C-alpha cells in the first residue's frame, strides 16, 4: 500500500488476518519510492506462501512509470504483471478530467479493468456519457459498473490477461494497449501533503463546515480522529 503522505491510513483500513500488508508512505511508487517497491517485491518473492501481490498505488501514480519498475534487473526472472485496475468516479469524471489533466487520463488509458463507480449517484445520461468518455480513452479495457466498488473480485483479479515483465523487454513488449504513454518524470503533477494534529477532536457539524470551506486546490484528506467523542475514520475527496 503506497501512501503519498507521511502517515499510513489505507494499510490500517484494509489490513486483516488473511492479508499481510506492507506500507510504503512518504512518496510515490513510480518515482521517489521505486527502490522501496523493488525491495518489498524481493522480500515478498522470498516468501514461498505468497500467491498474489496487489499494489494499491497513490492517486497520483503514473501507471507507465510503475509498470517500468517491474522490468528492473533486480527482479530477476520476470513478474507476471496485471491487471491494472482504475476506479472512476462516474458523476464527477468529466470535472476531474478537466481539472487534473493528462496524468489522470493516463490512469484511465493504461487500465485493463475500469470500475465505473458511484453509479447510484449518476443519472442514466451522466453514466452513459462517462462510459463513452472512458471507452474512448481505453478502448480495450473491461468497463464494469459498480456501486461502492462492490463486485466479485475474481472478475478483476483473474478476468484480465497478464503480461510478463522482464528486464530488457519491459512490460510494454506484451501490453496490448494502443496508447502512447509519456513516462517523463517532468510530467508528474506537483502535489504537496502535510499532517494535521486533530487534537481533542471535533463535533460533526463543525468538521463538515471545515471541509466545505476548503479551496478546490485541496483534493484529498483522510485520517483518524474523534468526532463527537467517538473514534472515527475521516475521508474527504
DRENPA-3360 file (N, C-alpha, C; in nm, 2 decimals, always signed):
BEGIN
1 = XXXXXXXX = +0.09/-0.12/+0.00/+0.00/+0.00/+0.00/+0.09/+0.12/+0.00 ~ +0.07/+0.21/-0.10/+0.15/+0.33/-0.12/+0.08/+0.45/-0.07 ~ +0.13/+0.52/+0.02/+0.07/+0.64/+0.07/+0.15/+0.76/+0.04 ~ +0.10/+0.86/-0.03/+0.17/+0.98/-0.07/+0.21/+1.06/+0.06 ~ +0.13/+1.06/+0.16/+0.16/+1.13/+0.28/+0.25/+1.06/+0.37 ~ +0.28/+1.12/+0.49/+0.37/+1.06/+0.58/+0.31/+0.96/+0.68 ~ +0.18/+0.96/+0.68/+0.10/+0.87/+0.78/+0.03/+0.77/+0.70 ~ +0.05/+0.64/+0.73/-0.02/+0.53/+0.66/-0.16/+0.52/+0.71;
9 = XXXXXXXX = -0.26/+0.54/+0.62/-0.40/+0.53/+0.66/-0.46/+0.40/+0.59 ~ -0.45/+0.39/+0.46/-0.51/+0.28/+0.39/-0.47/+0.15/+0.43 ~ -0.34/+0.13/+0.47/-0.30/+0.00/+0.52/-0.37/-0.04/+0.64 ~ -0.40/+0.05/+0.73/-0.47/+0.02/+0.85/-0.62/-0.01/+0.83 ~ -0.67/+0.04/+0.72/-0.81/+0.02/+0.68/-0.83/-0.12/+0.63 ~ -0.74/-0.16/+0.53/-0.76/-0.29/+0.46/-0.69/-0.41/+0.52 ~ -0.61/-0.39/+0.63/-0.54/-0.50/+0.69/-0.63/-0.59/+0.76 ~ -0.60/-0.72/+0.76/-0.68/-0.82/+0.82/-0.60/-0.95/+0.84;
17 = XXXXXXXX = -0.66/-1.05/+0.90/-0.59/-1.17/+0.93/-0.55/-1.25/+0.80 ~ -0.62/-1.23/+0.70/-0.59/-1.31/+0.57/-0.50/-1.23/+0.48 ~ -0.46/-1.11/+0.52/-0.38/-1.03/+0.42/-0.26/-0.97/+0.50 ~ -0.14/-0.99/+0.45/-0.02/-0.93/+0.50/+0.00/-0.79/+0.43 ~ +0.01/-0.69/+0.51/+0.02/-0.55/+0.45/+0.16/-0.50/+0.47 ~ +0.22/-0.44/+0.36/+0.34/-0.37/+0.36/+0.31/-0.22/+0.32 ~ +0.34/-0.13/+0.41/+0.31/+0.01/+0.38/+0.43/+0.09/+0.33 ~ +0.42/+0.16/+0.22/+0.53/+0.24/+0.17/+0.48/+0.39/+0.16;
25 = XXXXXXXX = +0.50/+0.46/+0.27/+0.45/+0.60/+0.28/+0.55/+0.70/+0.23 ~ +0.51/+0.83/+0.23/+0.60/+0.94/+0.21/+0.66/+0.95/+0.06 ~ +0.57/+0.93/-0.03/+0.62/+0.94/-0.17/+0.53/+0.86/-0.27 ~ +0.58/+0.85/-0.39/+0.50/+0.78/-0.50/+0.59/+0.67/-0.55 ~ +0.52/+0.55/-0.57/+0.60/+0.43/-0.62/+0.66/+0.45/-0.75 ~ +0.60/+0.54/-0.84/+0.66/+0.55/-0.98/+0.78/+0.63/-0.98 ~ +0.83/+0.69/-0.87/+0.95/+0.77/-0.88/+1.03/+0.77/-0.75 ~ +0.98/+0.84/-0.65/+1.07/+0.85/-0.53/+1.07/+0.72/-0.45;
33 = XXXXXXXX = +0.98/+0.64/-0.46/+0.98/+0.51/-0.38/+1.00/+0.39/-0.47 ~ +1.06/+0.41/-0.59/+1.08/+0.30/-0.68/+1.17/+0.19/-0.61 ~ +1.28/+0.24/-0.55/+1.37/+0.14/-0.48/+1.30/+0.07/-0.37 ~ +1.22/+0.14/-0.30/+1.15/+0.07/-0.19/+1.05/-0.04/-0.24 ~ +0.99/-0.01/-0.35/+0.90/-0.11/-0.41/+0.97/-0.23/-0.45 ~ +1.09/-0.21/-0.52/+1.17/-0.33/-0.56/+1.21/-0.41/-0.44 ~ +1.25/-0.35/-0.33/+1.29/-0.42/-0.21/+1.17/-0.50/-0.15 ~ +1.05/-0.44/-0.15/+0.93/-0.50/-0.10/+0.90/-0.62/-0.18;
41 = XXXXXXXX = +0.91/-0.61/-0.32/+0.87/-0.72/-0.40/+0.97/-0.84/-0.39 ~ +1.10/-0.80/-0.37/+1.20/-0.90/-0.35/+1.17/-0.98/-0.22 ~ +1.13/-0.91/-0.11/+1.10/-0.97/+0.01/+0.98/-1.06/+0.00 ~ +0.88/-1.02/-0.07/+0.76/-1.10/-0.09/+0.79/-1.22/-0.17 ~ +0.88/-1.20/-0.27/+0.92/-1.31/-0.36/+0.99/-1.43/-0.29 ~ +1.06/-1.39/-0.18/+1.13/-1.49/-0.10/+1.03/-1.57/-0.01 ~ +0.91/-1.52/+0.01/+0.81/-1.59/+0.09/+0.74/-1.69/+0.00 ~ +0.76/-1.82/+0.02/+0.70/-1.93/-0.06/+0.55/-1.93/-0.05;
49 = XXXXXXXX = +0.49/-1.87/+0.05/+0.35/-1.87/+0.06/+0.28/-1.76/-0.01 ~ +0.36/-1.67/-0.07/+0.30/-1.56/-0.15/+0.24/-1.61/-0.28 ~ +0.11/-1.59/-0.29/+0.04/-1.64/-0.41/+0.02/-1.52/-0.51 ~ -0.02/-1.41/-0.45/-0.05/-1.29/-0.53/-0.02/-1.16/-0.46 ~ +0.04/-1.07/-0.52/+0.07/-0.94/-0.46/-0.02/-0.83/-0.53 ~ -0.09/-0.76/-0.45/-0.18/-0.65/-0.50/-0.12/-0.52/-0.46 ~ -0.09/-0.43/-0.55/-0.03/-0.30/-0.52/-0.14/-0.19/-0.53 ~ -0.16/-0.12/-0.42/-0.25/-0.01/-0.41/-0.17/+0.12/-0.42;
57 = XXXXXXXX = -0.16/+0.18/-0.53/-0.07/+0.30/-0.55/-0.15/+0.42/-0.51 ~ -0.07/+0.53/-0.50/-0.14/+0.66/-0.47/-0.23/+0.71/-0.59 ~ -0.31/+0.80/-0.56/-0.40/+0.86/-0.66/-0.32/+0.94/-0.77 ~ -0.19/+0.97/-0.74/-0.12/+1.05/-0.84/-0.01/+0.97/-0.91 ~ -0.02/+0.83/-0.89/+0.08/+0.75/-0.96/+0.07/+0.75/-1.11 ~ +0.18/+0.74/-1.18/+0.18/+0.72/-1.32/+0.19/+0.58/-1.36 ~ +0.09/+0.51/-1.41/+0.10/+0.37/-1.44/+0.21/+0.32/-1.53 ~ +0.24/+0.40/-1.63/+0.35/+0.36/-1.72/+0.48/+0.36/-1.64;
65 = XXXXXXXX = +0.51/+0.45/-1.56/+0.63/+0.45/-1.48/+0.63/+0.34/-1.38 ~ +0.52/+0.31/-1.33/+0.51/+0.20/-1.23/+0.53/+0.06/-1.30 ~ +0.48/+0.05/-1.42/+0.50/-0.08/-1.49/+0.65/-0.10/-1.53 ~ +0.72/+0.01/-1.56/+0.86/+0.00/-1.59/+0.94/-0.05/-1.48 ~ +0.90/-0.02/-1.35/+0.97/-0.07/-1.24/+0.98/-0.22/-1.24 ~ +0.88/-0.29/-1.29/+0.88/-0.44/-1.28/+0.97/-0.50/-1.38 ~ +1.03/-0.42/-1.47/+1.13/-0.47/-1.57/+1.27/-0.45/-1.51 ~ +1.28/-0.40/-1.39/+1.42/-0.38/-1.33/+1.49/-0.51/-1.32;
73 = XXXXXXXX = +1.62/-0.50/-1.35/+1.71/-0.62/-1.35/+1.71/-0.68/-1.21 ~ +1.69/-0.60/-1.10/+1.69/-0.66/-0.97/+1.58/-0.77/-0.95 ~ +1.47/-0.76/-1.03/+1.36/-0.85/-1.02/+1.39/-0.96/-1.12 ~ +1.49/-1.04/-1.10/+1.53/-1.14/-1.19/+1.42/-1.25/-1.21 ~ +1.41/-1.29/-1.34/+1.31/-1.40/-1.36/+1.18/-1.35/-1.42 ~ +1.15/-1.22/-1.40/+1.03/-1.17/-1.45/+0.91/-1.18/-1.36 ~ +0.81/-1.09/-1.37/+0.70/-1.09/-1.29/+0.57/-1.10/-1.38 ~ +0.48/-1.19/-1.34/+0.35/-1.19/-1.41/+0.27/-1.07/-1.37;
81 = XXXXXXXX = +0.26/-0.98/-1.45/+0.20/-0.84/-1.42/+0.06/-0.82/-1.47 ~ -0.02/-0.77/-1.39/-0.15/-0.73/-1.43/-0.26/-0.81/-1.36 ~ -0.39/-0.76/-1.37/-0.43/-0.64/-1.45/-0.41/-0.51/-1.38 ~ -0.40/-0.40/-1.45/-0.41/-0.27/-1.40/-0.56/-0.23/-1.38 ~ -0.59/-0.18/-1.26/-0.73/-0.15/-1.23/-0.74/-0.01/-1.19 ~ -0.84/+0.06/-1.25/-0.86/+0.20/-1.22/-1.01/+0.22/-1.18 ~ -1.03/+0.30/-1.07/-1.17/+0.33/-1.03/-1.20/+0.47/-1.08 ~ -1.31/+0.49/-1.14/-1.36/+0.62/-1.20/-1.48/+0.66/-1.12;
89 = XXXXXXXX = -1.48/+0.79/-1.08/-1.60/+0.85/-1.02/-1.69/+0.89/-1.13 ~ -1.80/+0.81/-1.15/-1.89/+0.83/-1.26/-1.95/+0.97/-1.27 ~ -2.01/+1.02/-1.17/-2.07/+1.16/-1.19/-1.97/+1.27/-1.19 ~ -1.85/+1.25/-1.15/-1.75/+1.36/-1.14/-1.64/+1.35/-1.24 ~ -1.64/+1.24/-1.33/-1.53/+1.21/-1.42/-1.49/+1.33/-1.51 ~ -1.59/+1.39/-1.57/-1.56/+1.50/-1.67/-1.49/+1.62/-1.59 ~ -1.54/+1.65/-1.47/-1.49/+1.76/-1.40/-1.34/+1.73/-1.35 ~ -1.32/+1.60/-1.31/-1.19/+1.56/-1.27/-1.09/+1.56/-1.38;
97 = XXXXXXXX = -1.14/+1.51/-1.50/-1.05/+1.51/-1.62/-1.01/+1.65/-1.66 ~ -1.10/+1.74/-1.65/-1.07/+1.88/-1.69/-0.98/+1.94/-1.59 ~ -0.99/+1.91/-1.46/-0.91/+1.98/-1.36/-0.77/+1.92/-1.34 ~ -0.76/+1.79/-1.36/-0.64/+1.72/-1.33/-0.55/+1.69/-1.46 ~ -0.62/+1.68/-1.57/-0.54/+1.68/-1.70/-0.48/+1.54/-1.74 ~ -0.37/+1.54/-1.81/-0.32/+1.42/-1.88/-0.28/+1.31/-1.78 ~ -0.23/+1.34/-1.66/-0.18/+1.23/-1.57/-0.30/+1.15/-1.53 ~ -0.42/+1.22/-1.51/-0.54/+1.15/-1.47/-0.59/+1.06/-1.59;
105 = XXXXXXXX = -0.59/+1.12/-1.71/-0.63/+1.05/-1.82/-0.55/+0.92/-1.85 ~ -0.42/+0.93/-1.81/-0.33/+0.82/-1.83/-0.36/+0.71/-1.74 ~ -0.41/+0.73/-1.62/-0.45/+0.63/-1.53/-0.57/+0.55/-1.59 ~ -0.65/+0.62/-1.67/-0.77/+0.55/-1.73/-0.72/+0.48/-1.86 ~ -0.64/+0.55/-1.94/-0.59/+0.49/-2.06/-0.51/+0.36/-2.05 ~ -0.44/+0.35/-1.94/-0.35/+0.24/-1.91/-0.42/+0.12/-1.85 ~ -0.54/+0.14/-1.81/-0.61/+0.03/-1.73/-0.66/-0.09/-1.82 ~ -0.65/-0.20/-1.76/-0.71/-0.33/-1.82/-0.85/-0.34/-1.77;
113 = XXXXXXXX = -0.88/-0.30/-1.65/-1.01/-0.30/-1.60/-1.05/-0.17/-1.54 ~ -1.17/-0.12/-1.57/-1.21/+0.01/-1.52/-1.34/-0.01/-1.44 ~ -1.34/+0.03/-1.31/-1.47/+0.03/-1.23/-1.53/+0.17/-1.25 ~ -1.64/+0.17/-1.31/-1.72/+0.29/-1.33/-1.81/+0.30/-1.20 ~ -1.76/+0.37/-1.10/-1.82/+0.36/-0.97/-1.91/+0.48/-0.94 ~ -1.98/+0.46/-0.82/-2.09/+0.56/-0.78/-2.20/+0.57/-0.88 ~ -2.24/+0.46/-0.94/-2.35/+0.46/-1.04/-2.48/+0.50/-0.97 ~ -2.49/+0.49/-0.84/-2.61/+0.53/-0.77/-2.62/+0.68/-0.76;
121 = XXXXXXXX = -2.51/+0.75/-0.78/-2.51/+0.90/-0.77/-2.52/+0.97/-0.91 ~ -2.53/+0.89/-1.02/-2.53/+0.94/-1.15/-2.66/+0.91/-1.22 ~ -2.70/+1.01/-1.30/-2.82/+0.98/-1.38/-2.79/+0.89/-1.50 ~ -2.89/+0.83/-1.56/-2.86/+0.74/-1.68/-2.78/+0.82/-1.79 ~ -2.81/+0.94/-1.81/-2.74/+1.02/-1.92/-2.60/+1.04/-1.88 ~ -2.58/+1.08/-1.75/-2.44/+1.10/-1.70/-2.36/+0.98/-1.71 ~ -2.42/+0.86/-1.67/-2.35/+0.73/-1.67/-2.31/+0.70/-1.81 ~ -2.40/+0.72/-1.91/-2.36/+0.68/-2.05/-2.26/+0.78/-2.11;
129 = XXXXXXXX = -2.27/+0.90/-2.07/-2.17/+1.00/-2.12/-2.03/+0.97/-2.06 ~ -2.02/+0.93/-1.94/-1.89/+0.89/-1.88/-1.84/+0.76/-1.94 ~ -1.93/+0.67/-1.96/-1.89/+0.54/-2.02/-1.83/+0.56/-2.16 ~ -1.89/+0.65/-2.23/-1.83/+0.68/-2.37/-1.70/+0.75/-2.36 ~ -1.68/+0.84/-2.27/-1.55/+0.91/-2.25/-1.44/+0.81/-2.21 ~ -1.48/+0.72/-2.11/-1.38/+0.62/-2.06/-1.34/+0.52/-2.17 ~ -1.44/+0.48/-2.25/-1.42/+0.38/-2.36/-1.33/+0.44/-2.46 ~ -1.35/+0.57/-2.49/-1.27/+0.64/-2.59/-1.12/+0.65/-2.54;
137 = XXXXXXXX = -1.10/+0.67/-2.41/-0.96/+0.67/-2.36/-0.90/+0.54/-2.35 ~ -0.98/+0.43/-2.32/-0.92/+0.30/-2.31/-1.01/+0.20/-2.38 ~ -1.00/+0.19/-2.51/-1.10/+0.11/-2.59/-1.09/-0.04/-2.56 ~ -0.97/-0.09/-2.51/-0.96/-0.23/-2.49/-0.99/-0.28/-2.35 ~ -1.02/-0.18/-2.26/-1.04/-0.22/-2.12/-1.18/-0.27/-2.09 ~ -1.19/-0.36/-1.99/-1.32/-0.41/-1.95/-1.38/-0.30/-1.85 ~ -1.50/-0.25/-1.88/-1.56/-0.15/-1.80/-1.68/-0.21/-1.72 ~ -1.67/-0.20/-1.59/-1.76/-0.27/-1.50/-1.83/-0.16/-1.42;
145 = XXXXXXXX = -1.97/-0.16/-1.42/-2.04/-0.06/-1.34/-2.06/-0.11/-1.20 ~ -2.02/-0.02/-1.10/-2.03/-0.06/-0.96/-2.09/+0.05/-0.87 ~ -2.14/+0.00/-0.76/-2.18/+0.09/-0.65/-2.10/+0.06/-0.53 ~ -2.02/+0.16/-0.48/-1.93/+0.13/-0.37/-1.83/+0.02/-0.40 ~ -1.79/+0.01/-0.53/-1.69/-0.08/-0.58/-1.72/-0.23/-0.54 ~ -1.85/-0.26/-0.53/-1.89/-0.39/-0.48/-1.91/-0.48/-0.60 ~ -1.82/-0.58/-0.61/-1.82/-0.68/-0.72/-1.74/-0.80/-0.68 ~ -1.76/-0.91/-0.76/-1.68/-1.03/-0.73/-1.54/-1.01/-0.77;
153 = XXXXXXXX = -1.44/-1.02/-0.67/-1.30/-0.99/-0.70/-1.25/-1.08/-0.81 ~ -1.30/-1.20/-0.83/-1.24/-1.29/-0.94/-1.26/-1.23/-1.07 ~ -1.36/-1.14/-1.09/-1.39/-1.08/-1.22/-1.27/-0.98/-1.26 ~ -1.20/-0.93/-1.16/-1.10/-0.83/-1.19/-0.96/-0.89/-1.17 ~ -0.94/-0.98/-1.08/-0.81/-1.04/-1.05/-0.78/-1.15/-1.15 ~ -0.88/-1.22/-1.19/-0.85/-1.34/-1.28/-0.91/-1.32/-1.42 ~ -0.98/-1.21/-1.44/-1.05/-1.19/-1.57/-0.98/-1.12/-1.68 ~ -0.86/-1.06/-1.64/-0.79/-0.98/-1.75/-0.65/-1.05/-1.77;
161 = XXXXXXXX = -0.61/-1.05/-1.89/-0.48/-1.11/-1.93/-0.36/-1.03/-1.86 ~ -0.26/-1.11/-1.82/-0.14/-1.05/-1.76/-0.03/-1.04/-1.87 ~ +0.07/-0.97/-1.83/+0.19/-0.96/-1.92/+0.31/-0.99/-1.83 ~ +0.41/-1.06/-1.89/+0.53/-1.09/-1.81/+0.63/-0.98/-1.83 ~ +0.67/-0.91/-1.72/+0.77/-0.81/-1.73/+0.90/-0.86/-1.70 ~ +0.99/-0.85/-1.80/+1.13/-0.90/-1.78/+1.23/-0.79/-1.81 ~ +1.34/-0.80/-1.75/+1.45/-0.70/-1.77/+1.49/-0.70/-1.92 ~ +1.50/-0.58/-1.98/+1.54/-0.57/-2.12/+1.42/-0.56/-2.21;
169 = XXXXXXXX = +1.32/-0.65/-2.19/+1.20/-0.64/-2.28/+1.10/-0.53/-2.23 ~ +1.08/-0.52/-2.10/+0.99/-0.43/-2.04/+0.85/-0.47/-2.06 ~ +0.76/-0.42/-1.97/+0.62/-0.46/-1.98/+0.55/-0.42/-2.10 ~ +0.60/-0.31/-2.17/+0.53/-0.27/-2.29/+0.54/-0.37/-2.40 ~ +0.64/-0.46/-2.40/+0.65/-0.56/-2.50/+0.53/-0.65/-2.52 ~ +0.46/-0.67/-2.40/+0.35/-0.76/-2.41/+0.22/-0.69/-2.39 ~ +0.22/-0.56/-2.36/+0.10/-0.49/-2.34/+0.02/-0.47/-2.47 ~ -0.11/-0.50/-2.46/-0.18/-0.49/-2.59/-0.25/-0.36/-2.61;
177 = XXXXXXXX = -0.22/-0.26/-2.53/-0.28/-0.13/-2.54/-0.22/-0.05/-2.66 ~ -0.30/+0.03/-2.72/-0.26/+0.11/-2.84/-0.22/+0.25/-2.80 ~ -0.20/+0.28/-2.67/-0.18/+0.41/-2.63/-0.03/+0.44/-2.62 ~ +0.01/+0.57/-2.65/+0.14/+0.61/-2.63/+0.15/+0.68/-2.49 ~ +0.24/+0.63/-2.40/+0.24/+0.68/-2.27/+0.37/+0.76/-2.25 ~ +0.35/+0.88/-2.20/+0.46/+0.97/-2.17/+0.52/+0.94/-2.03 ~ +0.64/+0.88/-2.02/+0.70/+0.84/-1.90/+0.80/+0.94/-1.85 ~ +0.79/+1.06/-1.89/+0.88/+1.17/-1.85/+0.84/+1.21/-1.71;
185 = XXXXXXXX = +0.94/+1.21/-1.61/+0.91/+1.25/-1.48/+0.87/+1.40/-1.47 ~ +0.91/+1.48/-1.57/+0.87/+1.62/-1.56/+0.72/+1.64/-1.58 ~ +0.66/+1.53/-1.63/+0.51/+1.54/-1.65/+0.44/+1.51/-1.52 ~ +0.51/+1.46/-1.42/+0.45/+1.42/-1.29/+0.39/+1.54/-1.23 ~ +0.26/+1.53/-1.19/+0.19/+1.65/-1.13/+0.25/+1.69/-1.00 ~ +0.25/+1.82/-0.97/+0.31/+1.86/-0.84/+0.20/+1.87/-0.73 ~ +0.21/+1.79/-0.63/+0.12/+1.79/-0.52/+0.21/+1.79/-0.39 ~ +0.15/+1.85/-0.29/+0.21/+1.85/-0.16/+0.12/+1.79/-0.06;
193 = XXXXXXXX = +0.18/+1.73/+0.05/+0.09/+1.67/+0.15/+0.15/+1.71/+0.29 ~ +0.06/+1.72/+0.38/+0.10/+1.76/+0.52/+0.01/+1.69/+0.62 ~ +0.06/+1.68/+0.74/-0.02/+1.62/+0.85/-0.07/+1.72/+0.95 ~ -0.20/+1.71/+0.98/-0.26/+1.80/+1.09/-0.29/+1.71/+1.21 ~ -0.26/+1.77/+1.32/-0.29/+1.70/+1.45/-0.44/+1.74/+1.49 ~ -0.52/+1.65/+1.49/-0.66/+1.68/+1.52/-0.69/+1.71/+1.66 ~ -0.59/+1.70/+1.75/-0.60/+1.73/+1.89/-0.71/+1.66/+1.96 ~ -0.80/+1.73/+2.03/-0.90/+1.66/+2.11/-1.02/+1.62/+2.02;
201 = XXXXXXXX = -1.02/+1.64/+1.90/-1.13/+1.61/+1.81/-1.22/+1.72/+1.78 ~ -1.34/+1.69/+1.73/-1.43/+1.79/+1.68/-1.58/+1.74/+1.68 ~ -1.67/+1.83/+1.67/-1.81/+1.78/+1.65/-1.84/+1.77/+1.50 ~ -1.93/+1.69/+1.47/-1.96/+1.65/+1.33/-1.99/+1.78/+1.24 ~ -2.08/+1.86/+1.30/-2.12/+1.98/+1.22/-2.00/+2.07/+1.19 ~ -1.92/+2.09/+1.29/-1.80/+2.18/+1.28/-1.70/+2.12/+1.18 ~ -1.69/+1.99/+1.18/-1.60/+1.92/+1.08/-1.65/+1.94/+0.94 ~ -1.78/+1.92/+0.92/-1.84/+1.93/+0.79/-1.82/+2.07/+0.74;
209 = XXXXXXXX = -1.84/+2.17/+0.82/-1.82/+2.31/+0.78/-1.68/+2.34/+0.74 ~ -1.58/+2.28/+0.82/-1.44/+2.30/+0.79/-1.41/+2.25/+0.64 ~ -1.45/+2.12/+0.61/-1.43/+2.07/+0.48/-1.50/+2.14/+0.37 ~ -1.62/+2.19/+0.40/-1.70/+2.26/+0.30/-1.63/+2.39/+0.26 ~ -1.55/+2.45/+0.35/-1.49/+2.58/+0.33/-1.35/+2.57/+0.26 ~ -1.30/+2.45/+0.24/-1.17/+2.43/+0.18/-1.17/+2.47/+0.04 ~ -1.05/+2.53/-0.01/-1.05/+2.57/-0.15/-1.04/+2.44/-0.24 ~ -1.07/+2.46/-0.37/-1.07/+2.35/-0.46/-0.93/+2.29/-0.49;
217 = XXXXXXXX = -0.83/+2.36/-0.44/-0.69/+2.31/-0.46/-0.66/+2.20/-0.36 ~ -0.75/+2.18/-0.26/-0.73/+2.07/-0.16/-0.81/+1.95/-0.22 ~ -0.74/+1.85/-0.26/-0.81/+1.74/-0.33/-0.85/+1.62/-0.23 ~ -0.77/+1.60/-0.13/-0.79/+1.48/-0.05/-0.75/+1.50/+0.09 ~ -0.82/+1.44/+0.18/-0.79/+1.44/+0.33/-0.84/+1.31/+0.38 ~ -0.76/+1.25/+0.47/-0.80/+1.12/+0.53/-0.73/+1.10/+0.66 ~ -0.79/+1.03/+0.76/-0.72/+1.01/+0.88/-0.82/+0.97/+0.99 ~ -0.76/+0.96/+1.11/-0.84/+0.91/+1.22/-0.85/+1.02/+1.32;
225 = XXXXXXXX = -0.97/+1.04/+1.38/-0.99/+1.15/+1.48/-1.11/+1.11/+1.56 ~ -1.13/+1.19/+1.67/-1.25/+1.17/+1.75/-1.36/+1.27/+1.70 ~ -1.48/+1.22/+1.66/-1.59/+1.30/+1.62/-1.70/+1.28/+1.72 ~ -1.75/+1.39/+1.78/-1.85/+1.38/+1.88/-1.81/+1.28/+1.99 ~ -1.68/+1.27/+2.02/-1.63/+1.19/+2.12/-1.60/+1.05/+2.09 ~ -1.63/+1.01/+1.96/-1.61/+0.87/+1.92/-1.50/+0.86/+1.82 ~ -1.41/+0.75/+1.83/-1.30/+0.73/+1.73/-1.36/+0.71/+1.60 ~ -1.31/+0.78/+1.50/-1.38/+0.78/+1.36/-1.27/+0.79/+1.25;
233 = XXXXX = -1.31/+0.73/+1.14/-1.23/+0.74/+1.02/-1.28/+0.86/+0.94 ~ -1.20/+0.95/+0.89/-1.24/+1.07/+0.81/-1.19/+1.05/+0.67 ~ -1.28/+1.07/+0.58/-1.25/+1.06/+0.43/-1.31/+1.18/+0.36 ~ -1.22/+1.26/+0.30/-1.27/+1.38/+0.22/-1.21/+1.37/+0.09 ~ -1.29/+1.39/-0.02/-1.24/+1.39/-0.15/-1.31/+1.50/-0.23;
% end
